[in-house]
Amino acid sequence: MALTLQVRKRQLVQDAIWDAATDLFAEKGFDETTVDDITQAAGVSRRSFFRYFSSKSDVMSHGMVNYGTELAAAIEACPQSFTLSEVLRETVLQVARTCAARPRTRKTIDIIVKYPSARSAELSRLADVQDVVAAAFARRCGKDAKDDLMPGVLAGLTLHILGVTFQSWFEHNQRDITVTANRVFKILDRLLCEGANPNKRSPAELITPATARR
């Protein structure tokens, strides 16, 4: 569905404020940056700022809103012939590559790592993002998310896999995030295969009373 001119204008202004704020958070510090700093950098009035955001924490979490929209779009763009597991994998890979290609992604992660208050602002929108992603998966399932656990499970897996992927990619300063994402999927596949093998004993089961006393 095409966005109205008013909605597109709102998104443009919000994104401009978010861009300016992100630069300030990275250069000056999240805790040290004020709303006045952001309005000056973005070229908007305080009145305009509060028309779109309630606080600088609200600005910080704006990226999560875009993140949820991007994830939902990636899910819906997958071919109808894809299985749900293929949709999950393709969505993770596509969104990871798209986000990693943006210079602001590393900058945003760095802010979150350095400032607990910035991280809290991001996490405040996580439940909303998960709802958006679950709704997108529910449409793929052809079922109402309220009546089926599958969309919620898929949404949770998608967000957690991406979270681990971005964290490893950032911490190790890796260039190709696809490699990182595929490593995460390999670990997940291995864990699922182990769980599907009824003859494979867990480490806890291997501890006999004799070995436990050693």
JOURBEL-V175147 format. One record per pair of residues at least 4 apart in sequence whose ideal C-beta (glycine too) atoms are under 6 Angstrom apart, sorted by the first residue. I is the first residue (numbers start at 0). J is the second residue. D is the distance in whole Angstrom. If there is no record, write none. Layout:
i | j | d
I | J | D
I | J | D
This chain:
i | j | d
2 | 6 | 4
2 | 7 | 5
13 | 51 | 5
15 | 41 | 6
16 | 41 | 5
17 | 58 | 6
17 | 61 | 4
19 | 37 | 6
19 | 40 | 4
19 | 41 | 4
20 | 37 | 5
20 | 58 | 5
21 | 103 | 6
23 | 27 | 5
23 | 32 | 5
23 | 36 | 6
23 | 40 | 6
24 | 29 | 4
24 | 32 | 6
24 | 110 | 5
25 | 106 | 5
25 | 110 | 6
27 | 31 | 5
27 | 32 | 5
29 | 110 | 6
29 | 114 | 4
29 | 117 | 4
32 | 36 | 5
34 | 55 | 6
37 | 41 | 6
38 | 43 | 5
38 | 45 | 5
38 | 48 | 5
43 | 47 | 4
43 | 48 | 6
52 | 57 | 4
52 | 58 | 5
53 | 57 | 5
56 | 120 | 4
59 | 117 | 5
59 | 120 | 4
60 | 120 | 5
60 | 121 | 6
60 | 123 | 6
60 | 124 | 4
62 | 107 | 6
63 | 121 | 6
63 | 124 | 4
63 | 128 | 6
66 | 128 | 6
67 | 128 | 4
67 | 131 | 4
69 | 94 | 6
70 | 94 | 6
70 | 132 | 5
71 | 131 | 5
71 | 135 | 4
73 | 90 | 4
73 | 93 | 5
73 | 94 | 5
74 | 86 | 6
74 | 90 | 5
74 | 135 | 4
77 | 81 | 5
77 | 86 | 5
77 | 89 | 5
81 | 85 | 4
81 | 86 | 5
87 | 153 | 6
87 | 157 | 6
89 | 93 | 6
91 | 95 | 6
91 | 160 | 5
91 | 161 | 6
91 | 180 | 6
92 | 180 | 6
95 | 99 | 6
95 | 164 | 6
95 | 176 | 5
95 | 180 | 5
98 | 104 | 5
99 | 176 | 4
103 | 107 | 6
108 | 169 | 5
110 | 114 | 6
110 | 117 | 5
111 | 117 | 5
111 | 118 | 5
111 | 121 | 6
124 | 128 | 6
129 | 154 | 5
132 | 154 | 4
132 | 157 | 6
133 | 144 | 5
133 | 150 | 4
133 | 151 | 5
133 | 154 | 4
136 | 150 | 4
136 | 153 | 4
136 | 154 | 6
137 | 142 | 6
137 | 144 | 4
137 | 150 | 4
140 | 149 | 6
140 | 150 | 6
142 | 147 | 5
144 | 150 | 4
148 | 152 | 6
156 | 160 | 6
160 | 183 | 6
163 | 183 | 5
164 | 179 | 5
164 | 180 | 5
164 | 183 | 5
167 | 171 | 6
167 | 179 | 5
168 | 173 | 5
168 | 176 | 5
168 | 179 | 5
173 | 179 | 6
193 | 199 | 6
200 | 204 | 4
200 | 205 | 6
206 | 210 | 6
206 | 211 | 5
